[in-house]
């Protein structure tokens, strides 16, 4: 992505701000490149709606290799992507959050300690993956029960120091200087999408009008399958051609393939449909920074103030450790109750075995369940768990005993 002309043109200009790490003293130049959807073709089945932020710092001296980032020449570049607009999360906040990532090291250490069974319970990749899923489920269950038991208060962190709080009065903005020229940019406008008409070679097949337009990037074929936008090609007359393509697997298994891709088609290519958007009169608007959202144009004193972005979380390590202490203090009583005496049925005669039973063949799961299930004549047990908080018992739907029982 660093070799893209849009990124190279932005890096050739001045940076938006410069950040200095408080501990290492490393200086980073921060560049706001803009949104991916503004300068990249849309990918198949993906929506590129995220901001691109690039930082540049000087490479280590004495020929040392940079461990973080990509080194090109004498500079090291780092790439950041975020879906939040600039008015909610500025570039400086994104870089600072990345620099404070050291707090995750304790979480990773706890995961290695508490999710260790995946390393010794199985020696196969699939078994280790299964145990990893079970360990992650137990990890989340401990956090959930810890929150129910301790009922902690959430910690609120304001990520933007200069954000305008709800109900606060926005600061007065300076008046526009009317004598200064306003730089404008030309925005191309196109009309609605017109599907391609059938032509001589494709007569008797489904034409573009048989496909339903769901949105600008998606069509639905007569069989109910989806076609995604693959390319946008500007024509010589100024119009824009949008090409849609289906999945080859959907076309090969489609019962309407002969009416769509043709009778003599070998099926090595999926169905493709194109549409035309005619060019309209372009409009001019004030030029804005590339990281601003569409519609965020400078309007003088009516410019929208940045919104507040608050991060809410709870101390997960404290919740899990307190839950472990709670489990170690619990007491479990297992008592054998008196079973109702049942008169054994009289034996009718000697038990006759079949050759299949004498062969000791592997039992099916149904046969094992029938053999191992608890019968009515089995001895009943009563399990009592002491030390469970009332709200935890209510959350787990456990029946509580009164003091006299």
C-alpha positions in Angstrom: 0.0 0.0 0.0 3.0 2.3 0.6 3.8 2.2 -3.2 0.3 3.5 -4.2 0.5 6.9 -5.9 -2.0 8.4 -3.6 0.0 7.4 -0.5 3.3 8.5 -2.1 1.9 11.9 -3.1 0.7 12.4 0.5 4.0 11.4 2.0 5.8 13.8 -0.3 4.0 16.7 1.3 4.2 18.1 4.9 3.0 16.0 7.8 -0.1 16.8 9.7 1.6 16.6 13.1 4.7 15.2 14.9 4.5 13.0 17.9 7.4 12.4 20.4 7.3 9.2 22.5 7.6 10.3 26.2 10.0 7.4 27.1 12.1 6.6 24.0 12.1 10.1 22.5 11.3 8.7 19.0 9.8 11.3 16.7 7.0 10.2 14.4 5.6 12.3 11.5 1.8 11.5 11.2 0.1 11.7 7.8 -3.7 11.5 7.2 -4.0 9.8 3.8 -7.8 9.5 3.6 -10.4 6.8 3.1 -9.7 3.7 1.1 -13.0 3.9 -0.8 -11.9 7.3 -2.3 -8.8 6.0 -4.1 -9.0 2.2 -4.4 -11.3 0.0 -6.5 -13.8 -1.9 -4.4 -12.8 -5.5 -3.7 -15.1 -8.4 -4.3 -17.5 -8.8 -1.4 -15.7 -6.2 0.7 -16.5 -2.7 1.6 -13.4 -0.5 2.0 -14.7 2.1 4.4 -11.8 2.9 6.7 -9.3 5.6 7.2 -5.6 5.3 6.4 -3.0 6.8 8.7 0.8 6.5 8.0 3.6 7.4 10.4 7.2 8.0 9.4 10.3 7.9 11.7 14.0 7.7 11.1 15.5 4.2 10.8 17.8 2.8 13.5 21.4 3.8 13.3 24.4 1.5 12.6 22.5 -0.6 10.2 20.2 -2.2 12.7 17.0 -3.8 11.4 13.7 -2.2 12.3 11.6 -4.7 14.3 8.3 -2.8 13.9 7.2 -1.2 10.7 8.5 -1.4 7.1 11.8 0.2 6.3 12.2 2.0 3.0 15.6 3.7 2.6 16.4 5.8 5.7 12.8 5.9 7.0 10.5 3.4 8.8 6.8 3.5 8.0 3.9 2.2 10.1 0.3 1.8 8.8 -2.9 2.3 10.8 -6.5 1.6 9.8 -9.6 2.8 11.6 -13.3 2.9 10.8 -13.9 6.0 13.0 -14.0 9.4 11.4 -11.5 12.1 12.3 -14.1 14.1 14.3 -14.4 11.0 16.7 -10.9 9.6 16.7 -8.0 11.8 15.6 -4.8 10.5 14.1 -2.8 11.4 17.3 -5.2 9.3 19.4 -4.8 6.3 17.1 -1.0 6.4 17.4 -1.1 6.9 21.1 -3.3 3.9 21.6 -0.8 1.9 19.6 2.1 3.1 21.7 0.3 2.1 24.9 -0.3 -1.5 23.8 2.2 -2.8 26.4 -0.8 -3.2 28.8 -1.9 -6.2 26.7 1.3 -8.1 27.6 -0.2 -9.0 31.0 -3.3 -10.3 29.3 -1.3 -12.5 26.9 0.7 -13.8 29.9 -2.6 -14.7 31.7 -3.9 -16.5 28.6 -0.7 -18.6 28.4 -1.1 -19.6 32.0 -4.9 -20.1 32.1 -5.3 -21.6 28.6 -2.5 -24.1 28.9 -4.5 -27.3 28.4 -4.4 -27.0 24.6 -0.7 -27.8 24.7 -0.8 -31.0 26.7 -4.3 -32.4 26.2 -3.7 -33.2 22.5 -0.8 -33.7 20.2 -2.6 -33.1 17.0 -3.4 -29.7 15.4 -7.2 -30.3 15.3 -7.2 -31.4 19.0 -5.2 -28.4 20.1 -7.6 -26.1 18.2 -10.6 -27.8 19.9 -9.1 -27.3 23.3 -8.2 -23.7 22.5 -11.8 -23.0 21.8 -12.9 -24.7 25.0 -10.2 -22.7 27.0 -11.4 -19.5 25.4 -15.0 -20.3 26.4 -13.9 -21.0 29.9 -12.0 -17.7 29.9 -15.1 -15.8 28.9 -17.3 -17.8 31.4 -14.9 -16.7 34.2 -15.2 -13.1 33.2 -19.0 -13.4 33.0 -19.4 -15.0 36.4 -16.8 -12.7 37.9 -18.9 -9.7 36.8 -22.1 -11.3 38.3 -20.3 -12.1 41.6 -18.5 -8.8 42.1 -20.6 -6.4 40.1 -17.8 -4.0 39.4 -18.2 -0.5 38.1 -17.1 0.3 34.6 -14.1 2.4 34.0 -14.7 5.3 31.6 -11.8 6.8 29.6 -12.2 9.8 27.4 -10.0 9.2 24.3 -10.2 12.8 23.0 -9.1 15.5 25.5 -10.5 18.4 23.4 -13.9 16.7 22.7 -17.1 18.8 23.3 -19.2 17.2 26.0 -23.0 16.7 25.5 -24.8 19.9 26.5 -21.6 22.0 26.5 -21.3 25.2 24.5 -19.1 24.9 21.4 -16.2 27.4 21.3 -16.6 30.4 19.0 -14.9 29.8 15.7 -13.0 32.6 13.9 -14.9 34.4 11.1 -14.1 33.6 7.5 -11.8 35.9 5.7 -13.8 36.8 2.6 -10.9 38.3 0.8 -9.0 34.9 0.8 -9.7 32.7 -2.2 -11.4 29.4 -1.5 -9.9 26.4 -3.2 -12.5 24.3 -5.0 -12.5 20.8 -6.4 -14.6 19.3 -9.2 -16.9 16.4 -8.3 -18.1 14.1 -11.1 -21.8 13.3 -11.1 -23.4 10.3 -12.8 -27.0 9.3 -13.5 -28.8 6.2 -12.4 -27.5 2.8 -13.5 -28.8 1.5 -16.8 -28.3 -2.2 -17.5 -26.9 -3.4 -20.8 -29.3 -4.4 -23.5 -29.4 -7.8 -25.1 -27.5 -8.1 -28.4 -27.5 -10.6 -31.3 -25.1 -13.1 -29.8 -26.9 -13.2 -26.5 -30.5 -13.4 -27.7 -32.5 -16.0 -25.9 -30.5 -15.6 -22.7 -31.2 -13.5 -19.6 -30.3 -9.9 -20.3 -29.2 -7.2 -17.9 -32.8 -6.2 -17.3 -33.5 -9.6 -15.7 -31.1 -8.9 -12.9 -32.4 -6.9 -9.9 -30.3 -4.0 -8.6 -30.0 -4.2 -4.8 -27.5 -1.4 -4.5 -24.7 0.1 -6.6 -22.4 -2.8 -5.8 -24.8 -5.8 -5.8 -27.2 -7.5 -8.3 -29.5 -10.4 -7.8 -29.9 -12.9 -10.7 -33.1 -14.8 -11.6 -31.9 -17.8 -9.6 -31.5 -15.7 -6.5 -27.7 -15.6 -6.4 -25.7 -12.4 -5.9 -23.4 -10.6 -8.4 -20.8 -8.2 -7.0 -19.1 -5.2 -8.6 -15.7 -6.2 -9.9 -14.6 -3.1 -11.9 -15.5 0.5 -12.7 -14.2 1.6 -16.1 -14.5 5.2 -17.3 -15.4 5.4 -21.0 -14.1 7.9 -23.6 -17.5 9.8 -23.7 -17.3 10.3 -19.9 -19.7 7.6 -18.9 -18.9 5.1 -16.2 -19.2 1.3 -16.9 -19.7 -0.9 -13.8 -19.1 -4.7 -14.4 -20.7 -7.3 -12.1 -19.7 -10.9 -11.8 -21.1 -14.0 -10.1 -19.3 -16.8 -8.3 -18.3 -19.6 -10.6 -19.5 -22.2 -8.2 -23.0 -20.7 -8.2 -23.1 -20.7 -12.0 -22.0 -24.4 -12.3 -24.6 -25.7 -10.0 -27.4 -23.3 -11.2 -30.5 -25.0 -12.8 -30.9 -21.9 -15.0 -27.3 -22.0 -16.4 -28.4 -22.8 -20.0 -30.7 -19.8 -20.0 -28.1 -17.5 -18.5 -24.5 -18.4 -19.7 -25.7 -20.3 -22.9 -26.2 -23.8 -24.1 -22.7 -24.5 -25.4 -20.8 -22.7 -22.6 -18.2 -24.9 -20.9 -18.8 -23.2 -17.5 -15.2 -22.1 -16.9 -16.3 -18.5 -16.5 -19.1 -17.0 -14.3 -21.9 -14.8 -15.6 -21.0 -11.2 -16.0 -23.3 -8.2 -16.4 -22.4 -4.6 -17.1 -24.3 -1.4 -16.6 -23.7 2.2 -17.7 -24.0 5.4 -15.6 -24.2 8.4 -17.9 -22.1 11.4 -17.0 -23.9 14.5 -15.8 -22.8 18.1 -15.3 -20.1 18.2 -12.6 -20.4 20.2 -9.5 -17.9 22.3 -7.6 -17.4 22.3 -3.9 -14.9 23.7 -1.4 -11.9 21.4 -1.1 -11.6 19.6 2.2 -9.0 17.4 3.9 -8.8 13.9 2.6 -9.7 12.3 6.0 -13.0 14.3 6.3 -16.2 12.5 5.6 -18.5 13.4 2.7 -20.6 16.4 3.8 -18.0 17.7 6.3 -17.3 20.9 4.4 -16.2 24.1 6.1 -19.2 26.3 6.7 -17.8 29.0 8.9 -19.4 29.3 12.4 -21.8 26.4 11.6 -19.0 23.8 11.5 -19.8 20.7 13.5 -17.9 20.3 16.7 -16.0 17.0 17.4 -18.1 14.4 19.3 -17.0 12.6 22.4 -15.6 9.1 22.2 -15.5 7.2 25.6 -14.0 3.8 26.2 -15.7 1.6 28.8 -14.2 -1.5 30.3 -13.6 -3.4 33.5 -10.6 -5.0 35.2 -10.6 -8.5 33.7 -7.6 -9.8 35.7 -9.0 -8.7 39.0 -12.4 -10.4 38.1 -10.8 -13.7 37.3 -8.4 -13.8 40.2 -11.2 -13.0 42.7 -13.3 -15.7 41.1 -10.4 -18.2 41.6 -10.3 -17.3 45.3 -14.0 -17.7 45.5 -13.8 -21.2 44.0 -11.1 -22.4 46.4 -13.3 -21.4 49.4 -16.3 -23.4 48.3 -17.3 -26.7 50.0 -19.1 -29.6 48.3 -21.0 -32.3 50.2 -22.0 -35.5 48.4 -24.5 -37.5 50.4 -25.9 -40.9 49.5 -29.6 -41.1 50.0 -31.6 -44.1 50.9 -33.2 -45.7 47.8 -36.6 -47.1 47.7 -36.3 -50.9 47.9 -37.4 -52.6 44.7 -38.2 -56.2 44.6 -36.0 -57.9 42.0 -37.8 -59.7 39.3 -37.6 -63.5 39.4 -35.2 -65.0 37.0 -36.9 -66.8 34.3 -34.0 -69.0 33.4 -30.3 -68.8 32.3 -29.3 -65.8 30.2 -28.7 -66.7 26.6 -25.9 -64.8 24.8 -25.6 -64.2 21.1 -22.5 -64.7 19.1 -22.4 -60.9 18.5 -22.3 -60.2 22.3 -19.6 -62.8 22.8 -17.5 -61.2 20.0 -17.0 -58.1 22.1 -17.5 -55.8 19.0 -17.3 -52.1 19.4 -20.6 -50.7 20.6 -22.5 -47.9 18.9 -23.2 -44.6 20.7 -26.8 -45.6 21.2 -25.8 -48.9 22.8 -23.3 -47.2 25.1 -25.9 -44.7 26.2 -28.4 -47.5 26.9 -25.8 -49.4 28.9 -24.4 -46.5 30.9 -27.7 -44.6 31.7 -28.8 -44.4 35.3 -31.7 -46.8 36.1 -34.5 -46.3 38.6 -32.9 -48.8 41.0 -29.6 -46.9 41.2 -28.6 -45.3 44.4 -29.5 -41.5 44.5 -26.9 -38.9 45.6 -27.5 -35.4 46.9 -24.8 -32.7 46.0 -24.8 -29.5 48.1 -22.5 -26.6 47.2 -21.7 -24.2 50.0 -20.3 -20.6 49.6 -22.2 -19.5 46.4 -23.3 -15.9 46.5 -27.1 -15.4 46.2 -26.9 -13.3 43.0 -24.6 -15.9 41.4 -27.0 -18.7 42.4 -29.9 -16.8 40.9 -27.9 -16.1 37.7 -27.1 -19.9 37.3 -30.7 -20.9 38.3 -29.5 -22.9 41.3 -31.9 -23.8 44.0 -30.9 -22.4 47.5 -31.6 -24.3 50.7 -33.1 -22.6 53.7 -31.1 -22.5 57.0 -33.3 -25.3 58.5 -32.7 -27.8 55.7 
